Amino acid sequence: MILGNKFDHGAEAIMPTVFNLVPNSAKIMASSGVVTIRLIIRVSTAAHVKFPHCWRLGVN
């Protein structure tokens, strides 16, 4: 089953929260954040999900 845009929209919505997990002092939370980010980058087809630095710059 291919999720396509549905996955991209969901991934875009949770990315800020997931990025906040990475510097967490609890190793399991930091590890889960990194694993989630890797999965989203691997599966997502949308450039704005893969390149979040563009969010801050206002580049789409």
C-alpha positions as CSV (number, residue, x, y, z in Angstrom):
1,M,0.0,0.0,0.0
2,I,1.4,3.4,-1.0
3,L,0.5,6.2,1.3
4,G,1.9,9.0,-0.9
5,N,0.6,12.5,0.0
6,K,-1.1,11.2,3.2
7,F,2.2,10.1,4.6
8,D,3.9,13.3,3.5
9,H,1.3,15.5,5.3
10,G,1.5,13.4,8.4
11,A,5.3,13.4,8.4
12,E,5.4,17.1,8.0
13,A,3.0,17.6,10.9
14,I,5.2,15.6,13.3
15,M,8.7,16.6,12.2
16,P,9.0,19.6,14.6
17,T,8.1,17.4,17.6
18,V,10.4,14.6,16.4
19,F,13.3,17.1,16.1
20,N,12.7,18.2,19.7
21,L,13.2,14.6,20.8
22,V,16.8,14.3,19.5
23,P,18.6,16.4,22.1
24,N,16.6,14.8,24.9
25,S,18.7,13.5,27.7
26,A,16.7,10.3,27.9
27,K,18.5,8.0,25.4
28,I,15.4,6.1,24.4
29,M,13.6,9.2,23.4
30,A,16.6,10.6,21.5
31,S,17.1,7.3,19.7
32,S,13.4,7.1,18.8
33,G,13.6,10.6,17.4
34,V,16.5,9.7,15.2
35,V,15.0,6.5,14.0
36,T,11.7,8.3,13.1
37,I,13.6,11.0,11.2
38,R,15.5,8.4,9.2
39,L,12.3,6.6,8.4
40,I,10.5,9.7,7.2
41,I,13.4,10.7,5.0
42,R,13.6,7.3,3.5
43,V,9.9,6.9,2.8
44,S,8.8,10.5,2.0
45,T,8.6,11.8,-1.5
46,A,8.1,15.5,-0.6
47,A,11.1,17.7,-0.6
48,H,9.6,20.0,2.1
49,V,9.5,17.0,4.5
50,K,13.1,15.9,3.6
51,F,14.6,19.4,3.9
52,P,13.2,21.0,7.0
53,H,15.8,23.8,6.9
54,C,13.8,25.2,4.1
55,W,10.9,25.7,6.5
56,R,12.8,28.3,8.4
57,L,14.0,30.0,5.3
58,G,10.5,30.1,3.8
59,V,11.7,28.2,0.7
60,N,9.2,25.7,-0.7
